[in-house]
């Protein structure tokens, strides 16, 4: 695998190496359920076919096989996405028979494609100490999960790391010497934990929006970031320049160029323009794709066609973001309720599971490209 990535700029060697790389045959389909514990505490009652339902069980029963969850270092502003909350979430997912993808944000707050804020506890550290802190924190979390019998099957070393890990912001040049040290420290900690606890753990690196994938991974390869298993891509049509066809081309190119699995590890689509609170919805008709109406059927068709695009281009996974972020009476920093209730996978008024869940149980086989 490492030889393949070192050959990223040698097309002939790359093609030969790619042909020898054995792809993971598993298709991972699932959802990020980081909000479920919070929504239930806020009074949300989820239903499936009119009966009380556990979102983790709903995900599994409809055909899902993976659950993603985010982890913040020390979020003083919320009691969720802490270690204790994440342990509860992982335990629920494993009990439902799901694989777990643990998403380290390496921050006390949201880290995304625009910003990568360092945890307050690591402020002012030298680069050497910062690298050590990231490594030791990753290893400590995984060791604690192992002691609880809840090691994840996969780990994201960073969330949407378009900007420099630990302090970078959008459009700021990346110091790849430092950035590679940070990423490799996290990767090394995962590999060490997997060996120490005798359980394979796949490593994912994650970039927001397909147009950013090849440039970032080319730079990462040149800087010596080589030891990963999966490339994760966030794809939201509202914030991407690419349509589904363009996304497919990036998946194909990334899979061939770097020899890794490729997932769309975040995506979503609105099923309504309605709302249940005074918080502005982030997705809606303004971000709809032609041919995919903002309706329950349109949401389902989007997920089916997106997944078929992933499979046709050699990809291995699709994860829906925040299907559980429904509207409740709880307040957030943005208002009361949710800015996502019309893009969840439970309906707005009753929190009934939507037809979109049926996407998980469909069989997807590679189809000949037109």
C-alpha positions as CSV (number, residue, x, y, z in Angstrom):
1,X,0.0,0.0,0.0
2,X,2.7,2.4,0.9
3,X,4.6,1.7,-2.3
4,X,1.4,2.5,-4.2
5,X,1.1,5.9,-2.6
6,X,4.8,6.7,-3.1
7,X,4.1,6.0,-6.8
8,X,1.3,8.6,-6.9
9,X,3.2,10.7,-9.5
10,X,4.4,7.7,-11.6
11,X,1.3,6.6,-13.6
12,X,2.7,3.5,-15.1
13,X,3.9,2.1,-11.8
14,X,0.6,3.2,-10.2
15,X,-1.5,1.3,-12.7
16,X,0.5,-1.9,-12.1
17,X,0.3,-1.5,-8.3
18,X,-3.4,-0.7,-8.4
19,X,-4.1,-3.9,-10.3
20,X,-2.4,-5.9,-7.5
21,X,-4.2,-4.1,-4.7
22,X,-7.0,-6.3,-3.3
23,X,-10.1,-4.2,-2.7
24,X,-12.2,-4.6,0.4
25,X,-15.4,-6.3,-1.0
26,X,-17.6,-4.9,1.8
27,X,-20.0,-2.1,1.0
28,X,-20.5,0.0,4.1
29,X,-23.8,1.8,4.3
30,X,-24.9,3.6,7.4
31,X,-25.3,6.9,9.3
32,X,-23.8,9.2,11.8
33,X,-25.9,8.9,14.9
34,X,-23.9,11.4,17.1
35,X,-27.1,13.3,18.0
36,X,-29.3,10.3,19.1
37,X,-28.5,10.4,22.8
38,X,-29.1,14.2,22.9
39,X,-32.3,14.1,21.0
40,X,-33.7,11.4,23.2
41,X,-32.7,13.4,26.3
42,X,-34.5,16.4,24.7
43,X,-37.7,14.4,24.4
44,X,-37.6,13.0,20.9
45,X,-39.5,9.7,20.4
46,X,-38.4,7.9,17.2
47,X,-40.9,5.7,15.4
48,X,-40.7,3.0,12.7
49,X,-43.9,1.8,11.2
50,X,-45.7,3.6,13.9
51,X,-44.0,1.8,16.8
52,X,-41.3,3.2,19.2
53,X,-37.9,2.6,17.7
54,X,-34.2,2.8,18.6
55,X,-32.4,4.6,15.7
56,X,-29.5,2.2,16.0
57,X,-31.8,-0.8,15.6
58,X,-33.7,1.0,12.8
59,X,-30.4,1.5,11.0
60,X,-29.4,-2.2,11.3
61,X,-32.9,-3.6,10.5
62,X,-33.1,-1.6,7.3
63,X,-29.8,-3.0,6.1
64,X,-27.1,-0.7,7.5
65,X,-23.8,-2.0,8.7
66,X,-21.9,1.0,10.0
67,X,-22.5,3.8,12.5
68,X,-20.3,6.9,12.7
69,X,-19.9,9.0,15.8
70,X,-17.9,12.2,16.5
71,X,-15.6,12.9,19.5
72,X,-14.6,16.2,20.9
73,X,-11.6,16.5,23.3
74,X,-13.1,18.6,26.2
75,X,-16.2,20.5,25.1
76,X,-17.2,22.8,27.9
77,X,-20.3,24.0,26.0
78,X,-22.1,20.7,25.8
79,X,-22.3,17.3,27.6
80,X,-22.5,15.5,24.3
81,X,-19.8,14.1,22.0
82,X,-17.6,13.7,25.1
83,X,-15.9,10.4,25.9
84,X,-18.7,9.3,28.2
85,X,-21.4,10.1,25.6
86,X,-19.4,8.5,22.8
87,X,-18.9,5.3,24.8
88,X,-22.7,5.2,25.3
89,X,-23.2,5.6,21.5
90,X,-20.6,3.0,20.5
91,X,-22.1,0.5,23.0
92,X,-25.5,1.0,21.5
93,X,-24.2,0.6,18.0
94,X,-22.3,-2.6,18.8
95,X,-25.3,-4.0,20.7
96,X,-27.4,-3.4,17.5
97,X,-24.8,-5.3,15.4
98,X,-23.2,-2.3,13.7
99,X,-19.6,-1.6,12.9
100,X,-18.4,1.7,14.4
101,X,-16.4,4.5,12.7
102,X,-15.0,6.8,15.4
103,X,-14.5,10.4,14.2
104,X,-11.7,12.3,16.1
105,X,-12.3,16.0,15.6
106,X,-9.2,16.8,17.7
107,X,-10.9,19.9,19.0
108,X,-13.2,21.0,21.8
109,X,-15.7,22.2,19.1
110,X,-16.6,21.6,15.5
111,X,-13.6,21.0,13.2
112,X,-14.5,21.1,9.6
113,X,-13.4,22.1,6.1
114,X,-13.2,25.8,7.1
115,X,-11.4,25.5,10.4
116,X,-9.4,23.1,12.6
117,X,-9.4,24.7,16.1
118,X,-6.9,23.0,18.5
119,X,-8.2,21.9,21.9
120,X,-7.7,24.6,24.6
121,X,-5.5,22.2,26.6
122,X,-3.0,22.0,23.8
123,X,-2.7,25.8,23.2
124,X,0.8,27.1,23.2
125,X,2.5,23.7,22.8
126,X,5.6,23.4,20.7
127,X,5.2,21.3,17.5
128,X,7.0,18.4,19.2
129,X,4.7,18.5,22.2
130,X,1.6,19.0,20.1
131,X,2.4,15.9,18.0
132,X,2.9,13.9,21.2
133,X,-0.3,15.2,22.7
134,X,-2.3,14.2,19.6
135,X,-0.7,10.8,19.6
136,X,-1.2,10.2,23.3
137,X,-4.8,11.4,23.4
138,X,-5.7,9.1,20.4
139,X,-4.0,6.1,22.1
140,X,-5.6,6.9,25.5
141,X,-9.1,7.0,24.0
142,X,-8.7,3.8,22.2
143,X,-7.2,2.1,25.2
144,X,-10.1,3.1,27.3
145,X,-12.6,1.9,24.7
146,X,-10.7,-1.4,24.6
147,X,-10.9,-1.7,28.4
148,X,-14.7,-1.2,28.0
149,X,-14.9,-3.8,25.3
150,X,-15.9,-1.2,22.7
151,X,-13.0,-0.7,20.4
152,X,-14.2,0.8,17.0
153,X,-13.7,-1.1,13.8
154,X,-12.6,2.2,12.0
155,X,-11.1,5.5,13.1
156,X,-11.0,8.9,11.4
157,X,-7.8,10.7,12.1
158,X,-9.4,14.2,11.9
159,X,-12.6,15.5,10.5
160,X,-12.7,17.3,7.2
161,X,-9.0,18.2,7.4
162,X,-8.9,20.5,4.4
163,X,-7.1,23.0,6.5
164,X,-4.0,22.4,8.6
165,X,-4.7,20.0,11.5
166,X,-4.6,21.9,14.8
167,X,-5.1,25.6,14.1
168,X,-5.5,25.9,10.3
169,X,-8.3,27.8,8.5
170,X,-9.7,27.7,5.0
171,X,-7.4,29.1,2.3
172,X,-4.4,29.4,4.6
173,X,-1.4,27.6,3.2
174,X,-0.7,24.3,4.8
175,X,2.7,23.6,6.4
176,X,2.9,20.0,5.2
177,X,6.0,19.2,7.3
178,X,4.0,19.9,10.4
179,X,0.7,18.7,9.1
180,X,2.1,15.3,8.1
181,X,3.6,14.9,11.6
182,X,0.2,15.5,13.2
183,X,-1.6,13.1,10.9
184,X,1.0,10.4,11.1
185,X,1.0,10.7,14.9
186,X,-2.7,10.0,15.0
187,X,-2.4,7.1,12.5
188,X,0.5,5.6,14.5
189,X,-1.6,5.7,17.7
190,X,-4.4,3.8,15.9
191,X,-2.0,1.2,14.6
192,X,-0.4,0.7,18.0
193,X,-3.8,0.3,19.7
194,X,-5.0,-2.2,17.1
195,X,-1.8,-4.3,17.7
196,X,-1.9,-4.0,21.4
197,X,-5.6,-5.1,21.6
198,X,-5.4,-7.7,18.8
199,X,-8.2,-6.1,16.7
200,X,-7.9,-4.7,13.2
201,X,-8.8,-1.0,13.0
202,X,-9.1,0.7,9.6
203,X,-7.8,4.3,9.3
204,X,-9.7,6.9,7.4
205,X,-8.5,10.4,6.3
206,X,-11.4,12.8,5.5
207,X,-11.7,15.7,3.2
208,X,-14.8,18.0,2.5
209,X,-16.1,18.1,-1.0
210,X,-14.8,16.1,-3.9
211,X,-13.0,18.9,-5.7
212,X,-10.5,19.1,-2.9
213,X,-9.6,15.4,-2.7
214,X,-6.9,14.9,-5.3
215,X,-4.9,18.1,-4.5
216,X,-5.0,17.3,-0.8
217,X,-4.0,13.7,-1.1
218,X,-1.3,14.5,-3.6
219,X,0.2,16.9,-1.1
220,X,-0.2,14.4,1.7
221,X,1.5,11.7,-0.3
222,X,4.4,13.9,-1.1
223,X,4.7,14.8,2.6
224,X,4.8,11.1,3.6
225,X,1.2,10.6,4.8
226,X,0.9,7.0,3.5
227,X,-0.5,4.6,6.1
228,X,-4.3,4.8,5.7
229,X,-7.0,2.5,4.5
230,X,-9.9,4.7,3.5
231,X,-10.4,8.1,1.9
232,X,-13.5,9.7,3.3
233,X,-15.3,12.5,1.3
234,X,-18.0,14.9,2.4
235,X,-20.4,15.5,-0.4
236,X,-23.2,18.1,-0.2
237,X,-24.4,19.5,-3.5
238,X,-25.0,22.9,-1.8
239,X,-21.3,23.4,-1.0
240,X,-19.7,21.5,-3.9
241,X,-18.9,22.5,-7.5
242,X,-19.4,18.9,-8.6
243,X,-22.5,17.0,-9.6
244,X,-22.9,13.2,-9.1
245,X,-21.0,12.5,-12.2
246,X,-18.1,14.7,-11.1
247,X,-18.1,13.0,-7.7
248,X,-17.9,9.6,-9.4
249,X,-14.9,10.6,-11.4
250,X,-13.1,11.8,-8.2
251,X,-13.9,8.5,-6.5
252,X,-12.6,6.5,-9.4
253,X,-9.4,8.6,-9.7
254,X,-8.7,8.5,-5.9
255,X,-9.2,4.8,-5.7
256,X,-6.9,4.2,-8.6
257,X,-4.3,6.8,-7.6
258,X,-3.9,6.0,-4.0
259,X,-5.0,2.3,-3.8
260,X,-7.4,3.0,-0.9
261,X,-11.1,2.4,-0.3
262,X,-13.2,5.5,-0.9
263,X,-16.3,6.4,0.9
264,X,-18.8,9.3,0.8
265,X,-18.6,9.5,4.6
266,X,-21.0,12.5,4.9
267,X,-24.0,13.4,2.8
268,X,-27.6,14.4,3.2
269,X,-30.6,15.5,1.2
270,X,-33.7,17.4,2.2
271,X,-37.1,15.7,2.1
272,X,-39.1,18.9,2.8
273,X,-39.0,22.7,3.0
274,X,-41.1,22.6,6.1
275,X,-39.8,23.3,9.6
276,X,-40.9,22.7,13.2
277,X,-39.0,25.5,14.9
278,X,-37.5,29.0,14.4
279,X,-34.0,27.8,13.4
280,X,-33.2,28.3,9.8
281,X,-32.8,25.0,7.9
282,X,-29.5,24.5,6.2
283,X,-30.7,22.4,3.3
284,X,-33.8,22.7,1.1
285,X,-35.0,23.5,-2.4
286,X,-32.2,26.0,-2.7
287,X,-29.7,23.1,-2.7
288,X,-31.8,20.6,-4.7
289,X,-30.3,18.6,-7.6
290,X,-32.4,18.5,-10.8
291,X,-34.2,15.2,-11.0
292,X,-34.3,14.8,-7.2
293,X,-37.4,16.6,-5.8
294,X,-37.3,17.8,-2.2
295,X,-39.6,15.0,-1.0
296,X,-39.3,11.7,0.8
297,X,-39.2,9.9,-2.6
298,X,-36.6,12.4,-3.9
299,X,-34.4,11.9,-0.8
300,X,-34.6,8.1,-1.3
301,X,-33.7,8.4,-5.0
302,X,-30.8,10.6,-4.2
303,X,-29.3,8.1,-1.8
304,X,-29.9,5.2,-4.2
305,X,-28.3,7.0,-7.1
306,X,-25.5,8.4,-5.0
307,X,-24.7,4.9,-3.7
308,X,-24.8,3.4,-7.2
309,X,-22.4,6.2,-8.4
310,X,-20.0,5.3,-5.5
311,X,-20.2,1.5,-6.4
312,X,-19.8,2.1,-10.1
313,X,-16.6,4.0,-9.5
314,X,-14.9,1.5,-7.1
315,X,-16.1,3.1,-3.9
316,X,-16.9,1.2,-0.7
317,X,-19.2,3.3,1.5
318,X,-21.9,5.9,2.0
319,X,-22.7,7.4,5.4
320,X,-25.7,9.7,6.0
321,X,-25.0,12.7,8.2
322,X,-27.3,13.4,11.2
323,X,-30.5,11.4,10.2
324,X,-31.3,11.7,13.9
325,X,-31.1,15.6,14.3
326,X,-34.8,16.2,14.6
327,X,-36.5,19.2,16.1
328,X,-37.1,19.3,19.9
329,X,-37.6,22.0,22.5
330,X,-33.9,22.0,23.3
331,X,-31.8,25.1,22.5
332,X,-28.6,25.2,20.5
333,X,-26.3,28.1,19.8
334,X,-28.3,28.7,16.6
335,X,-31.8,28.7,18.2
336,X,-34.4,26.3,19.4
337,X,-34.7,22.9,17.8
338,X,-32.7,21.8,14.7
339,X,-31.4,23.4,11.5
340,X,-31.6,19.9,10.0
341,X,-35.0,18.5,10.7
342,X,-36.0,18.6,7.1
343,X,-32.9,16.7,6.1
344,X,-33.1,14.0,8.8
345,X,-34.3,10.5,8.0
346,X,-37.3,10.8,10.4
347,X,-40.2,13.0,9.5
348,X,-40.8,16.4,11.0
349,X,-44.0,16.0,13.0
350,X,-43.9,12.5,14.4
351,X,-40.3,11.4,13.9
352,X,-41.4,8.4,11.9
353,X,-38.7,6.7,9.9
354,X,-38.8,7.9,6.3
355,X,-38.6,5.8,3.1
356,X,-35.0,6.9,2.8
357,X,-34.0,4.1,5.2
358,X,-35.0,1.7,2.4
359,X,-31.8,2.8,0.6
360,X,-29.8,0.7,3.0
361,X,-31.4,-2.6,2.0
362,X,-31.0,-2.4,-1.7
363,X,-28.4,-4.5,-3.6
364,X,-25.8,-2.4,-5.4
365,X,-23.7,-4.0,-8.2
366,X,-21.2,-2.2,-10.5
367,X,-22.9,-1.2,-13.7
368,X,-21.3,-0.5,-17.0
369,X,-20.5,3.2,-17.5
370,X,-22.3,5.0,-20.4
